[in-house]
Amino acid sequence: MSGEEQAWLRGDLSISASVLAAIEADALRCYPDESCGFVFGPKEAPLRLDEARSEPNLANRYHALDPETFPRTASTYFKIDELRAARIFDTAEAEGRPVKVIYHSHCDAGDYFSAEDAATFARDGMLMWPCAFLVVSVMQGAIDGRRLWVHEPGTERFVEAPLTVLEP
């Protein structure tokens, strides 16, 4: 897929209020653990987001199996099954509804893109998954903010990008 077709990589996305509400509800449901999932939209409208799908955060499972390799738990880290994610990306693309955003929450922390997030999603200046990233902050059990982040090509940095919420 060409960069022009993947316009969502540059941000300036629009999300329906109901989809954002579902993402925020997932963050509250998972608190005090981080939530995570995917946001999809029609290929023919590359800047529109109209569906969210929650995914299990596997951080606690990985930590229990190998605490040295995975020292963080789900309260400060999220882990999505990478094989499952690859299948979802491929299937969604084939169906004309690509994954445009991976979302996750931060518990009792801001809606920044952390160094851990950046290390997970960019290596050697390359974006690891062809999407943008939404971080939702949950402070003491309440939504405190949300910001969209996009990769700065050729770096390991992510910068904030506009996200417009479309009212019903």
C-alpha positions in Angstrom: 0.0 0.0 0.0 1.4 3.4 -0.9 2.0 6.3 1.6 -0.8 8.2 -0.1 -3.2 5.4 0.6 -1.9 5.3 4.2 -2.7 9.0 4.9 -3.6 8.1 8.5 0.1 7.7 9.2 0.3 11.6 9.2 -2.5 12.1 11.6 -5.3 14.7 11.3 -7.8 12.0 11.7 -11.5 12.2 12.5 -13.2 9.8 14.9 -16.9 9.4 15.6 -17.9 10.3 19.1 -19.4 6.9 19.7 -16.1 5.1 18.8 -14.1 7.4 21.1 -16.6 6.7 23.8 -16.1 3.0 23.3 -12.3 3.4 23.6 -12.7 5.4 26.7 -15.2 2.9 28.2 -12.6 0.2 27.5 -9.9 2.2 29.3 -12.2 2.6 32.4 -13.3 -1.1 32.3 -9.6 -2.2 32.3 -8.4 0.3 34.9 -6.1 -0.1 36.9 -4.6 -2.1 34.0 -3.9 -0.6 30.6 -6.5 -1.2 27.9 -5.5 -1.7 24.2 -7.0 -2.3 20.9 -7.4 -1.3 17.2 -9.3 1.4 15.4 -10.4 0.8 11.8 -11.9 2.9 9.1 -12.8 2.7 5.4 -10.0 2.5 2.9 -11.8 5.0 0.7 -11.9 7.6 3.5 -8.3 7.3 4.8 -8.7 10.0 7.6 -11.9 8.6 9.1 -12.1 6.2 12.1 -15.4 4.5 12.6 -14.8 1.2 14.5 -12.8 0.2 17.6 -12.1 -3.3 18.7 -10.6 -4.1 22.2 -7.8 -6.6 22.5 -6.6 -8.4 25.6 -3.6 -6.9 27.3 -1.2 -9.9 27.7 1.3 -8.0 29.9 0.4 -9.8 33.1 0.6 -13.2 31.4 4.0 -12.5 29.9 5.3 -11.0 33.2 4.1 -14.2 35.1 5.9 -16.5 32.7 9.2 -14.5 32.4 9.5 -11.5 34.8 13.1 -10.8 33.8 12.3 -10.3 30.1 8.9 -8.7 30.9 9.4 -6.8 34.2 6.3 -4.6 33.8 2.8 -5.6 34.5 -0.5 -4.5 32.8 -0.8 -1.5 35.2 2.2 0.2 33.4 2.5 -1.7 30.1 0.4 -3.2 27.3 1.2 -6.3 25.2 -0.8 -7.3 22.2 -0.4 -10.7 20.7 1.8 -9.9 17.7 0.8 -12.8 15.5 -2.9 -12.1 16.1 -2.2 -8.4 15.4 -0.5 -9.3 12.1 -3.5 -11.3 11.1 -5.9 -8.6 12.0 -3.9 -6.0 10.0 -3.9 -8.4 7.0 -7.6 -9.3 7.2 -8.7 -5.7 7.7 -6.6 -4.5 4.8 -8.1 -7.2 2.5 -11.6 -6.3 3.6 -11.0 -2.6 2.8 -11.2 -1.5 6.4 -7.5 -1.1 7.5 -6.3 -0.7 11.0 -5.4 2.9 11.2 -4.8 3.3 14.9 -3.6 1.2 17.9 -4.9 2.6 21.1 -3.9 2.0 24.7 -4.5 3.7 28.0 -2.1 5.0 30.7 -3.2 4.4 34.2 -2.6 7.4 36.6 -0.3 8.9 34.0 -0.7 11.4 31.2 -1.6 10.8 27.6 2.0 11.1 26.3 3.7 8.6 24.1 6.3 7.1 26.4 9.8 6.0 25.7 8.6 2.4 26.1 5.9 3.0 23.5 8.4 4.5 21.1 10.8 1.7 21.5 8.0 -0.8 20.9 6.7 0.8 17.7 9.8 2.2 16.0 13.2 0.7 15.3 16.1 2.0 13.3 13.9 4.9 12.1 11.2 2.6 10.8 7.6 2.3 12.0 6.9 -1.2 13.0 3.1 -1.2 12.4 1.5 1.0 9.6 -0.8 3.0 11.9 -1.1 6.0 14.2 -1.4 5.7 18.0 -4.0 6.9 20.5 -3.2 7.2 24.1 -6.0 7.7 26.7 -5.1 8.9 30.2 -7.1 7.5 33.1 -6.4 9.3 36.4 -7.9 7.7 39.6 -10.6 5.9 37.5 -11.6 8.9 35.3 -10.7 9.9 31.8 -8.2 12.7 31.9 -7.4 13.2 28.3 -6.5 11.6 25.0 -4.0 12.4 22.3 -3.1 11.0 18.9 0.5 10.3 18.1 2.2 9.6 14.7 5.7 8.4 13.9 8.3 10.9 12.6 9.8 9.0 9.6 13.5 8.2 9.9 13.5 8.6 13.7 12.3 6.8 16.8 10.2 9.9 17.7 6.5 10.3 17.8 4.7 13.6 17.6 1.2 14.7 18.5 -1.2 15.0 15.6 -4.7 16.4 15.4 -7.7 14.2 16.2 -11.2 15.6 15.5 -14.2 14.1 17.3 -17.2 14.0 15.1 -20.4 14.6 16.9 -23.4 12.4 16.1 
